[in-house]
Amino acid sequence: TAPASGVDPESELQATLAMLKVVEWGLVLAVAALCWAWLVLCPGALALPAGLAWPLPGYLAVGLGCYGLATVGWGLATFNDCRGAAEELGRELGEARRGLHQRGFLFTPSGRRGEAGSC
């Protein structure tokens, strides 16, 4: 049964979890920014070579970009073919084509609509 307020509790929970994820990433970003500011403002705190702290956010951005590309590449390389789903889709397309043909829709061998003057 639907609640009296008319709001779906599941969608409300999903919205709350999404907001918590935004807060989580905001906190991670804030901590990283504080660490970077500490490295820049207190250069003697760690034994880093001179001038290394300033480009660290750029290195982080490039590293995250490389990680993202590698993740997408790995997903594409290990993507599984779903032969059963492809066969089912082919059957459904055939049924749709037959249904349209019964309603007077004509198909040409090229797959275009069979109307006079169509490009």
N, C-alpha and C positions, 0 to 999 in steps of 0.2 A: 504494500500500500504506500501511496505517496504521502509524505509528511504534510502537515497542515500549512506549513509556510510555503509550499509549492517549490522548494529548492531541492534538487536532487543531492542527497548527501554524498554520493560517489563523486559527482563533478565538483562539489565543494571541497572534498578531500584532495582531489587532483590539483585544484587551484592552490590549495594550501601547501601541498608538497612542492609544486612548481615555485611558489614564492619562497619556500624554505631553501630551495636550491639556489635561487638568486641571492639570498642572504648569505648562504654558504660561500658562493663564489666571490661575493663582495668582501666578505671577511678575509678570504685567502688573498685577494688582491690588495686589501689594506695592509695585511701583515707583510706581504712582499714589498709594498711601497715603503713601509717603515724600515724594513731591513736594508733596502737600497739607500734610503736617506741616511741611515746610520753609517753605512759604509762610506758614503760620500762625505758626510759631515765629520766623521771621526776616522780619518785615513790611517792613523797609527794604531787603531784597535786590532786590526788583523794585518798579517804580513803579506799584503797584496802589492804587486808592482804598481808604480805610480800611473795614474790614468786608467786603471782597469775597471774601476767601479762605475764610471760614467756610462760606458756603452753596455753595461750588463742588461738593462731592459731590452735593448735591441737584440742581444744574444738570446735572451729568453724568448722573444717573439719569433726569431728565426728558428730556434729549437722547437717551439710549439708548432710552427708551420710544417717543419720537417716531420714531426710526429704525426700530425694530421694527415699529411700526404702518404706517409707510410701506412697508417691505419686504413685509409681508403684503398690504397693499392693492395694491401693484404686482403681486404674484404672482396675486392674484385677478383683477385687471383684465386681465392678459395670459394667463390660463389658456386653453389650447387645448381645444376640444371634440374628442373622439376618436370620430368617427362610426362607423368600422369596429369599434372596441371595443364601442360601444353596440349595433350590429347583432349582433355575436357574442354579447353577453350576452343579447339578446332571443331569439336562437336557442336558447341553452343553457337559458334559462328555459322556453321552449316544450317542449324535450325533457324537462326535469325534470317539467313539468306532465303531459305525456303518460305518462311513466313512472309517476308517482304515480297517474294515472287508471287505468292498467292494473293496478295493485295494489289498486284498490278505493277510492281516495281521491276523494271527490266535491267538486267546486268549485261554488260558487254564483256568480251573475253579479257579486256585490259582491267576490268574491275570498276570502270567508271559508269556513271548512270547512263541509261540508254535513252536519252532525250535528244530530239533533233536540235542541232545547233549547239550542243554542249561542248565545251572545250576540255 
